[in-house]
Amino acid sequence: MITEIGIVAGEIWHFLDKHNKSSRLEDIRNGIERSRDLVLMSIGWLAMEGYVVLEGQEPNYNVSLRN
């Protein structure tokens, strides 16, 4: 499972890099066609590592790459 979370984290990073570096959670999930849970775990990993910033309130969080 950890390997899959890491792979999806990479997909999310590439998605954000390609799509103006900021997206709603739902847009990311639809864009990479992964389950909601897997996307949330992967975004958590990216946030913990300092690669992304989360802004807004549930359920409309925006995710962006850290500059």
N, C-alpha and C positions, 0 to 999 in steps of 0.2 A: 504493500500500500504506500509506503514512504516513497518508493521509486516513482509510482504513478503520480503522487502529489508533486514531486519535483519536476516531472515531465510537464504536467499541466501548468505549474508555476512558470516554466519557460514559455509555454504557449501564451499565457496571459501577458508576460513581459513583451513578447513579440507583437501581440495584438495591440497593446497600449502604445508601443513604439510606432506602429503603423497607423493607428487611428487617433492622431492628435494627442496622445499620451494621457487622455482623460476620458473615462467612460463610466456609465452606470453599471452596476453589478449585472443587471439583466441583459444589457447589451453585450457584456463580456461573455456571459453564459451562452447566449445565442450565437455569438460570433465564433466561439471555439467548439461549440456543440458538445459540452460536457455537462455532467450532472451538477445541480446546484450545490450539493454538499462538497463535491470534489473541488469546485471553483472556490467555495468559501475557505476550505482548508488550505488551498494553494495561495490564495490572497493573504491568509493569515501568515503563512510561511514567508511570503514576500515582504509583508509588513514587519515581521519580526526581524528579518535580515536588513531592513532599512531601504528596500528597493522601491517601495510604493508608499503613497500617502493616502489615507482615507479621510474624506470630508463629507459633511452632510449628516442627515438623520435617517434612521431606518424607515422605510425600506429603500430609500433613494440615495444610498451612499454613492459618492463619486470616488473612483480610484484613479490615481495618476502616478506616473513615474516620478520619483524624487529627482530633482535637478542635481 
